[in-house]
Amino acid sequence: MLSVTLKNTSTQPQSFLYDPMLQPVMLRLSGARPPFDERTRKKYDRTIYRELYQELAPGEERELLEAEIVAGEGGKYEVRWGPFRFGDVKRGATTAQAIWTSARDEWVDRDSGERGRMQGIWKGTTRSRVVEVRLP
């Protein structure tokens, strides 16, 4: 299983925005071609509604995403990671690293149309440790 979890290591509750279409977690797989981004061919609402923000209590962890690995032809695999599709991933060992950038703090109230900004949102990029993934 390949998944990514966000953990609040601070002493205060932290709000964050994770949405696979609006602010996704990227995946870097060694030896794989860059993924196809499904968002390029889909129509979807790009509005960041206030209720999309979540909160983590101090010390709390939340799984954001789990990969779906599908066996293909010729001993190769497709790795589905949110809106990203890695095709023709060879069997054997590969390394993986998740990368998430928190860059947005604006919101729109779905009912009233009021606009605002979430206060105290951490902005920056965080990377997971590099892990080895074995595909049989």
Rosetta blueprint (number, residue, H / E / L):
1 M L
2 L L
3 S E
4 V E
5 T E
6 L E
7 K E
8 N L
9 T L
10 S L
11 T L
12 Q L
13 P L
14 Q E
15 S E
16 F E
17 L E
18 Y L
19 D E
20 P L
21 M L
22 L L
23 Q E
24 P L
25 V E
26 M E
27 L E
28 R E
29 L E
30 S L
31 G L
32 A L
33 R L
34 P L
35 P L
36 F E
37 D E
38 E H
39 R H
40 T H
41 R H
42 K L
43 K L
44 Y L
45 D L
46 R L
47 T L
48 I L
49 Y E
50 R H
51 E H
52 L H
53 Y E
54 Q E
55 E E
56 L E
57 A L
58 P L
59 G L
60 E L
61 E E
62 R E
63 E E
64 L E
65 L E
66 E E
67 A L
68 E E
69 I E
70 V E
71 A E
72 G L
73 E H
74 G H
75 G H
76 K E
77 Y E
78 E E
79 V E
80 R E
81 W E
82 G L
83 P L
84 F E
85 R E
86 F E
87 G E
88 D E
89 V E
90 K E
91 R L
92 G E
93 A E
94 T E
95 T E
96 A E
97 Q E
98 A E
99 I E
100 W E
101 T E
102 S E
103 A L
104 R L
105 D L
106 E E
107 W E
108 V E
109 D L
110 R L
111 D L
112 S L
113 G L
114 E L
115 R E
116 G E
117 R E
118 M L
119 Q L
120 G L
121 I L
122 W L
123 K L
124 G E
125 T E
126 T E
127 R E
128 S L
129 R L
130 V L
131 V E
132 E E
133 V E
134 R E
135 L E
136 P L
